Amino acid sequence: MTEQVDFVLPDFRAVAADLRARRVDLLFDALDAHGNVRLCEAMEQLGVRVTAKVTNVQNWSSAVARDYARAPGCRASLWVTGSSRNFQDTDHPEVRAFRAAMGERADSQWKLEGWAAALWFTDAARSCLDRPDGDGLTRECVEAYLNRPEPYTARGLLLPVRFEHLDRPPATRETCLSVARWQDGRGWVSQGEMTRNCATVPQLGYRP
């Protein structure tokens, strides 16, 4: 089943009531942080419990305990998925480097992904400056680095990524996923190593 929420006048209570009536136990959403909190509060008020409420990177932050204070049951079911390493995964040296540099501001997955993007540009720029036969730091050189066939991982912060133009994508491809679950007192806890959370899945074409 699918649910749509009016962008201007969202009725989260009606959505929560429908979830309860249909006995939904697994919920995937594409809501922003404010919408997620409102939906969780509506679910809490109506006693709606799901096994997992899987949300997106925008909601992957340290603000969960505060933002979902009035919805502890829904908060306990929060999961997130993405393509970057959990910003709380301090066992990884690059996450530790990110957190050491950002201090108290290292509080969300968006910021870690911004950090990874900065590493990508920095590595591209260095590759241009290190070329003795090149023209130095130029847009053409940076784009050539970004368009390399070799996948980029930002030193392990990202799942391998590369830009490709394919006239016809393969029917399937092995794809990996970063997964974390919220736990009160611990924050976002990684669910397995993202480079091993992989499966062969269908591929969809994309035309900008």
N, C-alpha and C positions, 0 to 999 in steps of 0.2 A: 504494500500500500504506500501511497505518497500523501504528503500534506503540504499545502501551500499556505503561506501567511502573508496577508496584505502588507505591503511595504509601508504604506502611510498610516494605516490604522490596524495594526496587528492585534488579533484576538487570541492571545496565547492560552487563555483559559479554555476556549473552545477546542483548540488543538489538543490540549492536555485531556479534556473530557473524551475526545474521540480516541486518543491513544488508550485511555482506560477502557472504553467500550469495546475496542478491538483487541484488547489484551496484548498489546505490543510489548515484546521483551527485548528487542534490539532496535536502536534508533541511530540513524546516521543523519547528521545535519550539515547545513551549509550556512549557518547563521553567524553573524558577528558576535563579539563578546557581549554587548548589551542585550541582543536578542536571546542569546543562550541563557543568560542569567534570568531574564523575564520568563522564558519557557520553563526553566528549572523551578522557579518559584511557583509558577502555575501548577506544575506537576506535583510539587510538594503539598500545595494547598488541597489538591484533590486526591492525595494519597497514591499517585501513580508511581510505580516502581518498575524499573527496567534493569535487565542484567547488565547492559552496557549502553551508554550514550556516547557514541563516537563522534568527535568533533574535529575541527581543523586547526591549522597552525596558529591562526590569530588568537585562539583561546588557550594556547600553550604557554602559560605564564605563571609567575609566582603569586599573582593577584587572586588566584582561585579561592583561597581560604577566606579572604575578605569579601570578594564579590559574591560568593555563593553562601554567605553566612546564614541566610534565611532558608536555604535549601540543602541541608546536610545529607538527606537521602539521595537526592539527585547528584550532589557533588561526589558522593561515594561511588557513583557509577560512571564517572567521566573517564574516557579514553581519548587519546589523540593519535593521529597517524601523520606521517610526513616523509620527507626525503632527506632529512638532516639529523645529525646526532643530537640526542637529548641534551639541552643546555645544563642539566643537572648531573650529567654523566661524568663526574669528576675523576673517574678511573682513567679517562682518556687524556693524554697530555695536551692536546690542542684545546680541549674544553677547559682544562685548568689554565692554559695561557689566556684564553678569552676571558675567563672569570677574573683572573688576576689583573688584567689590563682594564676591564670595565668596572670592577668593584661592585658596589651595590646596584649599579645599572645593568648588571648581567642577569636580568630577571625575566627574560622571555626568549622564546624560540625565534621570533622575528629578529631580535637583536643578534642572536648567534648566526642567523642566515645572512644578515647584513655584514657581519664580520667575515663570514666565508666569502661573500661577494667581493669584499675589499681585498682579501687574500688573492682572489682570482685575478683582479685587475693588477695588483702589485706584482704577481708572478708574470703576468703578460708584459707589463712595463719593463721588468728586469730582463725578460728575454730579448726585448728590443734593444735595450742599452748594452747587453752583453754581446750583441752580434757585431763583429769587427767589420763586416762587409755591408752592414745595413745603413739606413738613414736616421738611426736613432729612434726616439719615441714618436711614432706616427700612428694615426688612426688605422691605416692599412696594416701596420705591423701588429697592433693589438688585436684587430679582427682576425688576422691570420692565426694568432695564438688561440683565440676563442673557438675558431672553426677547425682546429686540429682533430684528427680522428681519434686521438688518444683521449680517453675519458678523464675528467678532472674531479678530484675529491676534496680540495681544500685541506690537504693533509689529514684526511680522514673525517672531516666534519660533514661532508656531503656523501651521499651515495653517488657512485660514478655517473657523471653527466657529460654529455657532449651534444653539440648542435648538429643535426643532420637534416638534409633535404632529400626526402625519398619520394619518388613518383608513386610508389606503392609500398606501404609499410608491410612488414611481415605479419602473417596471421596471428602469431603468438611470439612472445619473448619472455625470457626469465626476468622478472622484476622483483626488486627488493623493497622493503618498507621499514621505516622507523616507527616503533610503537611504544607508547608510554601510558601508564595508568596513574591517576591521582590517588594518593593515599594520605589521609590526614596525618600530620606529624612528620611525613617524609617528603611530601611534594610529589613531583612527577617521577615515577619509577619506571625505568626502561624494561620492556618485556622482551628479553632476548637481544642478541647482537644483531644490529640492523643489516649487516652484510650477509647474515645467514637466515634472515626472515624473508625467504624468497620463494616464489612460485612462478610457474609458467602460466601467463595470462594472455587473453586476447588483446590485440593492439588496435587502436582506432586512429584513423587518419586525421590530420589537422590542417586546415587551410586558413591562413591569416586573412 
